[in-house]
Amino acid sequence: MNRRGFPGRGTKGTDETKGLFRRHGGFLSTTEAIRLGVHPRTLYGLRDARELEPMGRGLYRLSELSPLDNPDLVTVSLRIPTGVVCLISALSFHDLTTEIPHQVYVALARGSERPRIAHPPVRFFWFGESTFEHGVETHKVDGFPLRIYSAEKTLADCFKFRNRIGKDTVIEALKLYRERRRPKVDDLVKFARLCRVERIMRPYLEALL
């Protein structure tokens, strides 16, 4: 205890630290761990002993837990909680592309600062207020909430950014959407208008749907 009767900084031992991680779903950032009374020496000792697994800069996970199915998406959801998974990463999540994303595509509100994240590789897109806030869904990924655009909003976004992600990717996504889902035409039209791509999308919608 310090002179004021509160626990001193960095008083948690190894077992107590692991218990803290368990009570927080197995994940803690360096900042959170120190705030909860873990000394950096204890934290890095557990890391060096491979009892903690680095999940990116300043984020750790208990190694005793079962392997994650989607570690990159979990890391993004924890490190960039205000972002929304979008474009090719969202297509992949919704099973609407044969591409394997080598980056996590994340939308941010226009004017937001670029987050500092070394891993996984992330590609950022800044959306205007109206297009950023609409069509967001929250899905559980490995037990953690992930903010991601709906399939219909993603298709409209892909048309808007077709020159940056490739037109072939967009057309394939529409075909897979028709084959694998019951099309929500009203939602497609609504998001096409929101993203100002209705004129471009409509011929494809008429032909495919």
C-alpha positions as CSV (number, residue, x, y, z in Angstrom):
1,M,0.0,0.0,0.0
2,N,1.1,3.6,-0.5
3,R,0.8,6.3,2.0
4,R,-2.8,7.1,1.0
5,G,-4.0,3.5,1.5
6,F,-4.2,2.5,-2.2
7,P,-2.3,-0.3,-3.9
8,G,1.1,0.8,-5.1
9,R,1.8,0.9,-8.8
10,G,2.8,-2.5,-10.3
11,T,1.9,-4.7,-7.3
12,K,0.3,-7.6,-9.2
13,G,2.2,-10.8,-9.4
14,T,2.3,-13.3,-12.2
15,D,-0.8,-15.3,-11.2
16,E,-2.8,-12.2,-10.3
17,T,-1.9,-10.7,-13.7
18,K,-3.1,-13.8,-15.5
19,G,-6.3,-13.6,-13.5
20,L,-6.8,-10.0,-14.6
21,F,-6.4,-11.1,-18.2
22,R,-9.0,-13.9,-17.7
23,R,-11.5,-11.5,-16.2
24,H,-11.1,-9.2,-19.3
25,G,-11.7,-11.9,-21.9
26,G,-8.1,-12.8,-22.2
27,F,-7.0,-9.5,-23.7
28,L,-5.4,-6.4,-22.2
29,S,-3.4,-3.5,-23.6
30,T,-0.2,-2.4,-21.9
31,T,-1.9,0.8,-20.7
32,E,-4.9,-1.1,-19.3
33,A,-2.7,-3.6,-17.5
34,I,-0.5,-1.0,-15.9
35,R,-3.6,1.0,-14.8
36,L,-4.9,-2.2,-13.1
37,G,-1.7,-2.5,-11.1
38,V,0.6,-4.7,-13.3
39,H,4.2,-3.7,-13.4
40,P,5.7,-3.6,-17.0
41,R,8.4,-6.0,-15.8
42,T,5.7,-8.6,-15.0
43,L,3.9,-8.0,-18.2
44,Y,7.0,-8.4,-20.4
45,G,8.2,-11.4,-18.3
46,L,4.9,-13.2,-19.1
47,R,5.4,-12.2,-22.8
48,D,9.0,-13.5,-22.8
49,A,7.8,-16.8,-21.2
50,R,5.2,-17.1,-24.0
51,E,2.4,-17.0,-21.5
52,L,1.1,-13.8,-23.2
53,E,0.8,-13.6,-27.0
54,P,1.4,-10.2,-28.6
55,M,-1.6,-9.2,-30.8
56,G,-0.1,-6.0,-32.1
57,R,1.6,-3.0,-30.6
58,G,0.7,-2.8,-27.0
59,L,-2.0,-5.5,-27.0
60,Y,-1.6,-9.0,-25.4
61,R,-3.6,-12.2,-25.1
62,L,-3.3,-15.2,-22.8
63,S,-1.6,-17.9,-24.7
64,E,-3.6,-20.6,-22.9
65,L,-6.7,-19.7,-24.7
66,S,-7.9,-21.5,-27.8
67,P,-6.5,-20.1,-31.1
68,L,-8.6,-17.4,-32.7
69,D,-10.3,-18.1,-36.0
70,N,-10.0,-14.4,-37.1
71,P,-7.1,-12.9,-35.2
72,D,-6.7,-9.9,-37.6
73,L,-10.4,-8.9,-37.3
74,V,-10.3,-9.3,-33.5
75,T,-7.2,-7.1,-33.3
76,V,-8.8,-4.5,-35.4
77,S,-12.0,-4.5,-33.4
78,L,-10.0,-4.0,-30.2
79,R,-7.5,-1.5,-31.5
80,I,-9.8,0.6,-33.7
81,P,-13.2,0.4,-31.9
82,T,-14.5,3.5,-33.8
83,G,-13.7,2.0,-37.2
84,V,-16.0,-0.2,-39.4
85,V,-14.7,-3.1,-41.5
86,C,-15.5,-2.3,-45.1
87,L,-15.0,-3.1,-48.8
88,I,-13.0,-6.2,-49.6
89,S,-12.7,-7.3,-46.0
90,A,-16.5,-6.9,-45.6
91,L,-17.0,-8.8,-48.9
92,S,-14.9,-11.6,-47.5
93,F,-16.8,-11.7,-44.2
94,H,-20.1,-11.9,-46.0
95,D,-18.7,-14.6,-48.4
96,L,-19.1,-12.4,-51.5
97,T,-15.6,-12.6,-53.0
98,T,-13.0,-15.2,-53.9
99,E,-10.3,-12.7,-53.0
100,I,-8.2,-13.2,-49.9
101,P,-7.6,-9.8,-48.3
102,H,-4.0,-9.2,-47.5
103,Q,-5.0,-6.1,-45.5
104,V,-8.0,-5.3,-43.3
105,Y,-10.1,-2.6,-45.0
106,V,-11.4,-0.2,-42.3
107,A,-13.6,2.8,-42.7
108,L,-13.2,5.9,-40.5
109,A,-15.3,9.0,-40.1
110,R,-13.9,11.9,-42.2
111,G,-11.7,14.0,-40.1
112,S,-10.6,11.2,-37.8
113,E,-6.9,10.7,-37.2
114,R,-5.1,7.7,-38.7
115,P,-4.8,5.1,-35.9
116,R,-1.3,3.8,-35.1
117,I,-1.4,0.1,-35.6
118,A,1.6,-2.0,-36.9
119,H,-0.2,-5.3,-37.2
120,P,-2.3,-6.5,-38.9
121,P,-1.8,-4.5,-42.1
122,V,-4.7,-2.1,-42.4
123,R,-5.9,0.0,-45.3
124,F,-8.0,3.0,-44.2
125,F,-10.8,4.8,-46.0
126,W,-12.3,8.0,-44.8
127,F,-16.1,8.2,-45.2
128,G,-18.4,11.2,-45.0
129,E,-20.8,11.4,-42.1
130,S,-23.9,10.0,-43.8
131,T,-22.1,7.1,-45.5
132,F,-20.1,6.2,-42.5
133,E,-22.9,5.9,-40.0
134,H,-25.4,3.9,-42.1
135,G,-25.5,0.2,-42.7
136,V,-23.3,-0.7,-39.8
137,E,-23.9,-4.2,-38.2
138,T,-22.2,-5.6,-35.1
139,H,-21.2,-9.3,-35.3
140,K,-19.5,-11.5,-32.7
141,V,-16.1,-12.7,-34.0
142,D,-14.3,-15.0,-31.6
143,G,-16.5,-13.6,-28.9
144,F,-15.7,-10.0,-29.6
145,P,-18.0,-7.4,-31.2
146,L,-17.0,-6.4,-34.7
147,R,-18.4,-3.4,-36.5
148,I,-18.9,-4.2,-40.2
149,Y,-21.1,-2.9,-43.0
150,S,-24.0,-5.0,-44.2
151,A,-23.7,-6.9,-47.4
152,E,-25.9,-4.4,-49.2
153,K,-24.1,-1.3,-47.9
154,T,-20.8,-3.0,-48.8
155,L,-21.9,-3.5,-52.4
156,A,-22.8,0.2,-52.7
157,D,-19.4,1.2,-51.1
158,C,-17.6,-1.1,-53.6
159,F,-19.2,0.6,-56.5
160,K,-18.2,4.0,-55.0
161,F,-14.6,2.9,-54.7
162,R,-14.6,0.7,-57.8
163,N,-11.5,2.4,-59.2
164,R,-9.5,1.6,-56.1
165,I,-10.5,-2.0,-55.5
166,G,-11.1,-3.1,-59.1
167,K,-14.3,-3.3,-61.2
168,D,-14.0,-7.1,-61.6
169,T,-14.1,-7.5,-57.8
170,V,-17.4,-5.5,-57.7
171,I,-19.1,-7.4,-60.5
172,E,-18.1,-10.8,-58.9
173,A,-19.5,-9.6,-55.6
174,L,-22.9,-8.8,-57.2
175,K,-23.0,-12.2,-58.9
176,L,-22.1,-14.1,-55.6
177,Y,-24.7,-12.0,-53.8
178,R,-27.4,-13.1,-56.2
179,E,-26.3,-16.8,-55.9
180,R,-25.8,-17.0,-52.2
181,R,-28.4,-14.6,-50.7
182,R,-32.0,-13.5,-51.1
183,P,-31.5,-10.1,-52.6
184,K,-32.7,-7.1,-50.6
185,V,-33.4,-4.9,-53.5
186,D,-34.8,-2.0,-51.5
187,D,-31.7,-1.9,-49.3
188,L,-29.4,-2.0,-52.4
189,V,-31.2,0.9,-54.0
190,K,-31.3,2.8,-50.7
191,F,-27.5,2.5,-50.2
192,A,-26.8,3.2,-53.8
193,R,-28.6,6.5,-53.4
194,L,-26.8,7.2,-50.2
195,C,-23.4,6.6,-51.8
196,R,-24.5,8.4,-55.0
197,V,-23.9,5.5,-57.3
198,E,-27.5,4.6,-58.1
199,R,-27.1,5.6,-61.8
200,I,-24.0,3.4,-62.1
201,M,-25.4,0.4,-60.1
202,R,-28.9,0.3,-61.6
203,P,-28.0,-1.4,-64.9
204,Y,-26.1,-4.1,-63.0
205,L,-28.9,-4.6,-60.6
206,E,-31.4,-4.9,-63.4
207,A,-29.2,-7.4,-65.2
208,L,-28.2,-9.5,-62.2
209,L,-31.2,-9.3,-60.0
